[in-house]
Amino acid sequence: MHSTSEAAPPAVPRGLAGVVVTDTGIGDVRGREGFYHYRQYSAVELATTRGFEDVWHLMFHGRLPDPSESAAFAAHTASLRRLPDDVRAALPAIARAGTASGPLAGLRTALSLFGAATGMRPVYDLDAEARRADALAACAVVPTLLTALHRLGQGLEPVEPREDLPYAVNYLHMLTGSEPEPARARAIERYLISTVDHGFNASTFTGRVIASTGADVAACLTGAVGALSGPLHGGAPSRALDTLDAIGTPDRIRPWITEKVLGGTRIMGFGHPVYRTEDPRSRLLREIAESFGGPLTEFAVQVEKEVVAILAELKPGRELHTNVEFYAGVVMELCGLPRQMFTPTFCAARVIGWSANILEQSADSKIIRPAARYVGPPPPQPVPAV
């Protein structure tokens, strides 16, 4: 007789919302306060006062570098940007195969190939320094892979990385083929810094689950990229901008938004599963957009105000603020990035946070293996005769 004496696992919220699954020293999101941080520093303050490489150093080493360490770290990571010959040779085929799905889908294949081509070994078999070296190498080539796949998909030749350019400037150079204006480069750098990490989101948690198995860094990152590709996670910056396009003109804001709210349709670029106040990343990016000015920024600000006002009328007590995707799309559009590259650009930053989490998880040899509650037909039942 089948025993039912084994205790059922305790109930948890759908999507593990609010469930604490581990301790971390990397950062946190305090949703009710509208605040998030990397290590002990405000992420928004870091985006305002520091360069991307300094924040990368903070995430990997736990502290901000002094000037000499900063220069050395930037030079070292810049030296890792070039691709192995075998990986470079495979990119045209990867780009052709992913014409419809874009560079983020191609990155999954390219990252996996990069790990194999460079002989990455399971993190379980490596010491902390070797794991960090693998993570540095992977993070350094992600912008190279993404921009090469994009250009190949557009029928253009990839642009080789330059070691004399900072991370964000080099990224834009490889994307467009020319050095960006300083204001645009700094705007994108601040965006990249603001999206390096954000708590235990779906892609970060995915990377940590894979790391808990002892798999190599490339495998962990490939899984994280797969999670990011979902439209409910990283696919929203261009969709938020599509919302502005769909509204079109100021006179259409109120009827368009009202129809969506009354119909229960999600408005892309608004709402967040953690924040119960304004998303601090949205506030930062709105300031960046306003520094450029222009019709798109003015329209976006007007839409934001109208959405908040309409919700106050139609759904009293329900707060809904812009999230990072809303003004991220505006900033990237203003800086000349093609919409197909909005989420890949997010990925070029988040790979740093993923890697920091992978390194932290690798120090714990316990595999992540949760339980599920079975709700199907009661077993065991006789197997029907053929």
C-alpha positions in Angstrom: 0.0 0.0 0.0 1.3 3.5 -0.9 2.3 5.5 2.2 0.9 9.0 2.6 2.7 9.6 5.9 5.4 11.7 4.4 4.8 15.4 5.2 3.9 17.6 2.3 6.3 20.5 1.6 5.1 23.8 3.0 3.1 26.1 0.8 5.0 29.0 -0.8 3.7 32.0 -2.8 3.4 31.6 -6.6 6.7 32.5 -8.3 8.5 32.3 -4.9 7.5 36.0 -4.4 9.3 37.3 -1.3 10.7 33.9 -0.3 14.3 34.2 1.0 16.4 31.4 -0.5 19.9 32.3 0.6 22.2 35.0 2.0 24.1 37.3 -0.3 26.7 40.0 0.1 26.2 41.3 -3.5 23.3 43.7 -3.2 19.6 44.0 -2.4 16.4 45.7 -3.5 14.3 47.5 -0.9 11.0 47.8 -2.7 9.0 49.7 -0.2 11.8 52.4 0.1 12.5 52.6 -3.6 16.1 51.8 -3.1 18.6 49.3 -4.3 22.4 48.8 -3.8 25.5 47.0 -5.0 27.5 45.8 -2.0 27.2 48.7 0.5 26.7 51.5 -2.1 23.7 53.0 -3.6 23.5 51.8 -7.2 22.1 55.1 -8.4 24.9 57.0 -6.7 27.5 54.7 -8.4 25.9 55.3 -11.7 26.2 59.0 -11.1 29.8 59.1 -9.8 31.7 56.1 -11.1 32.6 54.4 -14.4 31.5 51.0 -15.4 34.8 49.2 -14.8 34.9 50.5 -11.2 31.5 49.0 -10.5 32.5 45.7 -12.2 35.5 45.6 -9.9 33.2 46.2 -6.9 30.9 43.4 -7.9 33.8 40.9 -8.4 36.1 41.9 -5.6 33.8 43.4 -3.0 35.3 46.9 -2.9 35.8 49.9 -5.1 39.3 50.2 -6.6 41.7 52.9 -5.9 43.0 54.9 -9.0 45.9 52.5 -9.8 43.7 49.4 -9.3 41.0 51.0 -11.5 43.4 51.6 -14.4 44.9 48.1 -14.1 41.5 46.4 -14.0 40.2 48.4 -17.0 43.3 47.5 -19.0 43.1 43.8 -18.0 39.4 43.5 -18.9 39.9 45.4 -22.1 42.6 42.9 -23.1 40.0 40.1 -22.9 37.6 41.5 -25.5 38.8 39.6 -28.6 37.2 36.4 -29.6 38.9 33.0 -30.2 39.3 32.3 -33.9 36.9 29.3 -33.7 34.2 31.4 -32.1 34.6 34.3 -34.6 34.4 31.9 -37.5 31.1 30.5 -36.3 29.4 33.8 -35.8 28.1 34.3 -39.4 26.3 31.0 -39.2 24.8 31.8 -35.8 23.7 35.1 -37.0 22.0 33.6 -40.1 20.2 31.0 -38.1 18.9 33.7 -35.7 17.8 36.3 -38.2 14.3 36.3 -36.8 15.1 35.9 -33.1 18.0 38.4 -32.9 21.4 38.7 -31.1 20.1 37.6 -27.7 19.1 34.2 -29.0 22.4 34.0 -30.8 24.3 34.8 -27.6 23.1 31.6 -26.0 24.8 29.6 -28.7 27.9 31.8 -28.9 28.5 31.9 -25.2 28.2 28.1 -25.0 30.7 27.8 -27.8 33.0 30.4 -26.1 33.1 28.3 -23.0 33.9 25.1 -25.0 36.5 26.9 -27.1 38.4 28.3 -24.1 38.2 25.1 -22.2 36.1 26.3 -19.3 35.9 23.7 -16.6 33.2 23.2 -14.0 33.3 25.8 -11.2 33.2 22.8 -8.8 36.7 21.8 -9.9 38.2 25.3 -9.7 39.5 27.6 -7.0 38.1 31.1 -6.5 40.8 32.8 -8.6 40.2 30.5 -11.6 36.4 30.9 -11.4 36.9 34.7 -11.3 39.2 34.5 -14.4 36.6 32.6 -16.3 33.9 35.0 -15.3 36.0 38.0 -16.3 36.7 36.5 -19.7 33.0 35.7 -20.4 31.9 39.2 -19.3 34.5 40.9 -21.5 33.4 39.1 -24.7 29.6 39.5 -24.3 29.6 43.0 -25.8 31.8 41.7 -28.6 29.5 38.8 -29.3 26.3 40.8 -29.2 27.5 43.6 -31.5 29.0 41.2 -33.9 25.8 39.1 -34.1 23.8 42.3 -34.6 26.0 43.6 -37.4 26.2 40.3 -39.2 22.4 40.1 -39.0 22.2 43.5 -40.7 24.7 42.4 -43.5 27.6 44.3 -42.0 31.0 43.3 -40.9 31.7 43.1 -37.2 33.8 45.9 -35.7 36.8 44.6 -33.7 37.0 45.7 -30.1 39.5 48.4 -29.1 41.5 48.1 -25.9 42.0 51.9 -25.6 38.2 52.6 -25.1 36.2 52.2 -21.9 33.6 49.5 -21.7 30.6 51.5 -22.7 32.4 53.6 -25.4 33.8 50.4 -26.9 30.4 48.8 -26.9 28.9 51.7 -28.9 31.9 51.7 -31.2 31.5 48.0 -32.0 27.7 48.5 -32.5 27.9 51.6 -34.8 31.4 51.5 -36.2 32.3 55.0 -34.9 33.1 56.5 -31.5 30.0 58.0 -29.9 29.5 61.5 -28.7 30.7 61.8 -25.0 27.2 62.7 -23.8 25.6 59.7 -25.4 28.5 57.4 -24.2 28.0 58.6 -20.6 24.3 58.2 -20.8 24.6 54.6 -21.9 27.3 54.0 -19.3 25.0 55.3 -16.6 22.2 53.0 -17.9 24.6 50.0 -17.9 25.7 50.7 -14.3 22.1 51.1 -13.2 21.2 47.6 -14.5 24.3 45.6 -13.4 22.3 43.8 -10.7 18.9 43.8 -9.1 18.4 41.2 -6.5 17.2 37.6 -7.1 15.4 38.3 -10.4 14.6 35.3 -12.7 17.8 35.3 -14.7 20.1 35.8 -11.7 18.4 33.0 -9.8 18.6 30.8 -12.9 22.4 31.4 -13.1 22.8 30.6 -9.4 20.8 27.4 -9.7 23.1 26.2 -12.5 26.1 27.3 -10.6 24.9 25.2 -7.6 25.3 22.1 -9.8 29.0 23.0 -10.2 28.7 23.6 -14.0 31.1 25.9 -15.8 30.7 29.7 -16.0 29.5 29.7 -19.6 26.8 27.2 -18.8 25.6 29.3 -16.0 25.5 32.5 -18.1 23.8 30.7 -21.0 21.0 29.7 -18.7 20.7 33.3 -17.4 20.5 34.6 -20.9 17.7 32.2 -21.7 15.7 33.5 -18.7 16.4 37.1 -19.7 15.0 36.5 -23.2 11.4 36.1 -21.8 9.2 39.1 -22.5 8.1 39.2 -18.8 11.8 39.7 -17.8 14.2 41.5 -20.1 12.1 41.9 -23.2 10.3 45.1 -22.2 12.5 48.1 -23.1 11.5 48.0 -26.7 7.9 47.1 -25.9 7.6 50.1 -23.6 8.7 52.3 -26.4 6.1 50.5 -28.6 3.5 51.7 -26.1 4.5 55.3 -26.9 4.3 54.6 -30.6 0.9 53.0 -30.2 -0.4 56.1 -28.3 1.1 58.3 -30.9 -0.1 61.8 -30.0 -0.9 63.6 -26.7 -4.6 63.7 -27.4 -4.7 59.9 -27.5 -3.0 59.3 -24.2 -6.2 59.4 -22.0 -8.5 57.3 -24.2 -5.7 54.7 -24.9 -4.6 54.3 -21.3 -8.2 54.3 -20.0 -9.1 51.5 -22.4 -6.1 49.4 -21.3 -6.7 50.0 -17.6 -10.4 49.1 -17.8 -9.6 46.1 -20.0 -7.1 44.8 -17.5 -4.3 44.9 -20.1 -0.8 45.2 -18.8 0.9 48.5 -19.8 4.5 47.8 -20.7 6.9 50.0 -18.8 4.7 50.3 -15.8 4.7 48.3 -12.6 7.3 46.1 -10.8 7.0 43.0 -8.7 9.2 44.4 -5.9 8.9 48.2 -5.9 5.9 49.7 -4.2 7.0 53.2 -5.0 8.9 54.9 -7.8 11.6 52.6 -9.4 14.9 54.5 -8.6 16.3 53.3 -12.0 13.3 55.0 -13.7 14.0 58.2 -11.9 17.7 58.2 -12.9 16.9 57.4 -16.5 14.2 60.1 -16.7 16.8 62.6 -15.5 19.1 61.4 -18.3 16.3 61.6 -20.9 15.4 65.1 -19.7 19.1 66.2 -20.1 18.7 65.4 -23.8 15.2 66.9 -24.0 13.2 66.8 -27.3 9.7 65.7 -28.3 10.2 62.0 -27.3 11.2 62.9 -23.8 8.4 65.4 -23.4 5.9 62.9 -24.7 7.2 60.1 -22.4 6.9 62.4 -19.3 3.4 63.4 -20.3 2.4 59.7 -20.7 3.8 58.9 -17.3 1.9 61.6 -15.6 -1.4 60.7 -17.3 -1.1 57.0 -16.4 -0.6 57.9 -12.7 -3.6 60.3 -12.8 -5.9 57.9 -14.7 -5.1 55.1 -12.2 -5.9 57.4 -9.3 -9.3 57.9 -10.8 -10.1 54.4 -12.0 -8.2 52.3 -9.5 -8.0 54.2 -6.3 -5.4 52.9 -3.9 -3.5 51.0 -6.7 -0.1 52.6 -7.2 1.6 52.0 -10.6 4.8 53.7 -11.4 7.2 53.5 -14.4 9.8 50.8 -14.2 13.3 50.7 -15.6 12.2 49.7 -19.0 10.0 52.8 -19.7 12.8 55.4 -19.7 15.5 52.9 -20.7 13.8 52.6 -24.1 13.6 56.4 -24.3 17.3 56.9 -23.4 18.5 54.2 -25.8 16.4 55.6 -28.6 17.8 59.1 -28.0 21.3 57.6 -28.1 20.7 56.0 -31.5 20.6 52.3 -30.5 18.4 50.1 -32.7 15.4 48.6 -30.8 16.6 45.1 -31.5 19.6 45.9 -29.3 17.7 47.3 -26.3 17.5 44.0 -24.4 21.0 42.9 -25.6 22.4 46.1 -24.2 20.7 45.3 -20.9 22.4 41.9 -21.1 25.8 43.6 -21.6 25.4 45.1 -18.1 23.6 42.3 -16.3 26.2 39.7 -17.2 28.4 41.4 -14.5 25.7 40.9 -11.9 25.0 37.3 -13.0 28.7 36.5 -12.8 29.1 38.0 -9.3 26.2 35.8 -8.2 27.6 32.8 -9.9 30.9 33.3 -8.1 29.2 33.7 -4.8 27.1 30.6 -5.3 30.1 28.6 -6.4 31.6 29.0 -2.9 28.6 26.9 -1.6 28.8 23.2 -2.6 25.1 22.6 -1.8 23.0 22.0 -4.9 19.7 24.0 -5.1 17.0 21.3 -5.2 13.5 22.5 -4.1 10.4 20.4 -3.8 7.0 20.6 -5.6 3.6 19.6 -4.3 2.0 16.9 -6.5 -1.6 17.7 -7.4 -2.3 15.0 -10.1 -4.4 11.9 -9.9 -3.6 9.8 -6.8 -0.9 7.2 -7.3 -0.3 4.3 -7.6 -3.0 3.3 -10.1 -2.9 0.1 -12.3 -1.3 0.6 -15.6 -3.9 -0.1 -18.3 -3.5 -3.3 -20.3 -2.6 -2.9 -23.9 
